[in-house]
Amino acid sequence: MADLLTTLNLKARRGSLRLRLTMWMVAIFLVVQLSLALVFQLYQAQAIRSFFNQRLLLRVQNIAQQLESTLPVVTPTDESLAFQAAHQRLLPADQFRIDLRDAQGQLVASSKRPGVDMPGSMWESARNTGRNIFTMLPADAMRMEPPSRYPTRSVIHPFIDNSGRRFYLVAAINDDYAQEMLRLVQRVILIGIPIGLAATLVSAYVIAGVAVRPYSTIRHVASQLSPESIGRHLEVPALPVAEEVAAVQRELELARQRIEAGFHAQERFMSNVSHELKTPIATILTESQLLKTERAGPEVQAFVGTVSEELEKLGRMVDSFLLLTRVRHGKSNVPAAQRCEVGDVLLDSYASCQGMATQYGVRVEIRLPEGEDDPIAVVGNPDLLRTVFDNIIRNAIKFSPRDSVVTVTVSTSGESVHVAVRDHGPGIPEALLPKIFDRFSQATEEQRRGRGHGLGLEIAQGVAELHAGSISVRNLTGGGCEFTITLPLAAAPGADGATGSSDGSASA
């Protein structure tokens, strides 16, 4: 029992609210049950003691009445008392004996000699009060065979005969039957406690489950909160919940609305700032490029070149912000959606990335599946889809060593198309993998080099999600990493969804 409670306590400290509630209910029940068991045992012990005392006294009184009618004419003998003891036993197996003593405590007759050894304090109490005195004597007080394992129940009953003399009738009986009843009560309690505890454990676990079920409802509601779903009303399961839980649900909905308003305000601010910055940046960049620096000194030429380069970076960042805002605002639908063949979009992206691949000394291979009856197609915006492929392929080129190959493989499975972009670069640090698609997420080395702004992957992920797709990334065992873009196939006749393999390639 102690091991069970210890296990529950350890689990409750580390586990859920349901386990803690179960533990508390079991602990409270155990305290109550132990208290009731103690009270029940004390009550039963008192009831058994009272019952056997009264039965013993009744038999002693019967013997005393018979002796009163004969004293002092007939003096009782040992044989007569033995006869009385044999007929007044409570049960056949009882060892019952009687002593008759005078006012000074001297033994007059006994059903079995020597007489019962009564403590002197009991005689003094009987003489002083003149009442019946009950006591429990040691097991060997009756000096009978076989000896009893339990104490001896005895009583001193004072009475007066017809001549007015005081006598004391001492009765003693083995207490085996009463003690067995007490042991039976204890066994019932010891058996009942584990059974009650097990029933309480099951009941408490069920009740705790009902009690914490609303928290599961709240968790389900809260799990719907995300940047992608912030504009949708929270879906609450149709379950009977308490008023307190309903109030929490209302507060969650209000919090969602406040977060949605904050998101919209942030996106509007980003869009407005980007639009406001775009024009002056373009103007300054044009002016810097039109400056005639042939006659200027080297310091001026370096300054103009640096300004032009930084303005180009700033312009690209502003364009990225505008595209990101556009994607975030269009989460619910794809603008100008149409049927797009993945191969055509990839070839456009391949042509767009060719200059960068040449600059980095990297070759790009596009592998399309063979044996397809119809071209692999998706439904979406071709410009946005090309942005996804551009960002992922350019990212692979940027991190690839010279004279290496970036492989773009297209395959299908089920109702989806997968575009895997694999490079042979250093891979992504493990600490950066969980947040690689976050805004401005870059390795420390890339931040120092100033290559990009950490927006490309977030834009790619946003566009993929806008098309009901996703992007995943993993490091490869032999080095490098692989980004996989997954998009739903367009519903078209003849699309069998079989996974294709390829060996034909285009290279730059």
Secondary structure, DSSP 8 states (H G I E B T S, - for coil): -HHHHHHHHHHHHHS-HHHHHHHHHHHHHHHHHHHHHHHHHHHHHHHHHHHHHHHHHHHHHHHHHHHHHHTTTS---HHHHHHHHHHS-SSTT--EEEEEEETT--EEEESSSS-----HHHHHHHHHH-S-EEEEE-GGGG--SS--SS-EEEEEEEEE-TTS-EEEEEEEEE-HHHHHHHHHHHHHHHHHHHHHHHHHHHHHHHHHHHHHHHHHHHHHHHHT-STTTTTS-----S----HHHHHHHHHHHHHHHHHHHHHHHHHHHHHHHHHHHHHHHHHHHHHHHH---SSS-HHHHHHHHHHHHHHHHHHHHHHHHHHHHHHHHTTTS-TT-EEEEHHHHHHHHHHHHHHHHHHHT-EEEEE--SS-SS--EEEE-HHHHHHHHHHHHHHHHHTS-TT-EEEEEEEEETTEEEEEEE--S----TTTGGGTTSTT---HHHHHHT---S-HHHHHHHHHHHTT-EEEEEE-TTSSEEEEEEEE----TT----------EEE-
